[in-house]
Amino acid sequence: MQLSKILAEIDLEITRLEQARTLLAGETGSVGKRSRKGMPATSATEAAPKRKKKRNLSPEGRKRIADAVRRRWELQKKNASK
């Protein structure tokens, strides 16, 4: 599958889930309308959302991620040379 097709399907599923959530929560407003940046439309009277606490990554977690990325790069290089 092409990456663009996968992303389009994910966006479609997100839209469906947001519509279902709106219906289940009994919220009023526009269903399925999205702004240019992909965020749900909000009215001017709504309060700004509270910021979530910043999550810090431990050195061990950072190392695990770096190692996984290196392995991924190695596989890509190996597959590209074939």
C-alpha positions as CSV (number, residue, x, y, z in Angstrom):
1,M,0.0,0.0,0.0
2,Q,1.2,3.5,-0.7
3,L,1.8,5.8,2.2
4,S,-0.6,8.4,1.0
5,K,-3.4,5.9,0.7
6,I,-2.7,4.6,4.3
7,L,-2.7,8.2,5.6
8,A,-6.0,8.9,3.8
9,E,-7.6,5.8,5.3
10,I,-6.4,6.8,8.8
11,D,-7.8,10.3,8.4
12,L,-11.1,8.9,7.3
13,E,-11.2,6.6,10.3
14,I,-10.4,9.5,12.6
15,T,-13.3,11.5,11.2
16,R,-15.6,8.5,11.7
17,L,-14.5,8.1,15.3
18,E,-14.9,11.8,16.0
19,Q,-18.5,11.7,14.6
20,A,-19.3,8.7,16.7
21,R,-17.9,10.3,19.8
22,T,-19.9,13.4,19.2
23,L,-23.1,11.4,18.8
24,L,-22.5,9.4,21.9
25,A,-21.5,12.3,24.0
26,G,-24.6,14.2,22.9
27,E,-22.5,17.3,22.0
28,T,-24.0,19.9,19.7
29,G,-22.1,21.6,16.9
30,S,-20.8,20.7,13.5
31,V,-20.0,17.1,13.0
32,G,-17.2,16.3,10.6
33,K,-16.1,19.9,9.9
34,R,-12.4,20.4,10.3
35,S,-10.2,23.4,10.0
36,R,-7.3,23.7,7.6
37,K,-4.8,22.2,10.0
38,G,-7.0,19.1,10.7
39,M,-8.2,20.3,14.1
40,P,-11.9,20.1,14.9
41,A,-13.8,23.4,14.4
42,T,-14.2,25.3,17.7
43,S,-16.3,28.3,18.5
44,A,-15.0,31.6,19.9
45,T,-16.8,31.1,23.2
46,E,-15.0,27.8,24.1
47,A,-12.2,28.1,26.6
48,A,-8.7,27.2,25.6
49,P,-7.8,23.6,26.5
50,K,-5.6,23.0,29.5
51,R,-2.1,22.0,28.6
52,K,-1.0,18.6,29.4
53,K,2.0,18.0,31.6
54,K,5.2,17.7,29.5
55,R,6.4,14.1,29.5
56,N,10.2,13.5,29.9
57,L,12.0,10.7,28.3
58,S,14.5,8.7,30.4
59,P,18.0,8.2,29.1
60,E,17.3,4.5,28.8
61,G,14.1,5.1,26.8
62,R,16.0,7.6,24.5
63,K,18.7,4.9,23.9
64,R,16.1,2.2,23.1
65,I,14.5,4.6,20.5
66,A,17.8,5.5,19.0
67,D,18.8,1.9,18.7
68,A,15.5,1.0,17.0
69,V,15.9,3.9,14.5
70,R,19.4,2.7,13.7
71,R,18.2,-0.8,13.1
72,R,15.4,0.6,10.8
73,W,18.0,2.6,8.9
74,E,20.2,-0.5,8.5
75,L,17.3,-2.5,7.1
76,Q,16.4,0.3,4.7
77,K,20.0,0.5,3.4
78,K,20.1,-3.3,3.1
79,N,16.9,-3.4,1.1
80,A,17.9,-0.5,-1.1
81,S,21.1,-2.2,-2.1
82,K,19.2,-5.3,-3.4
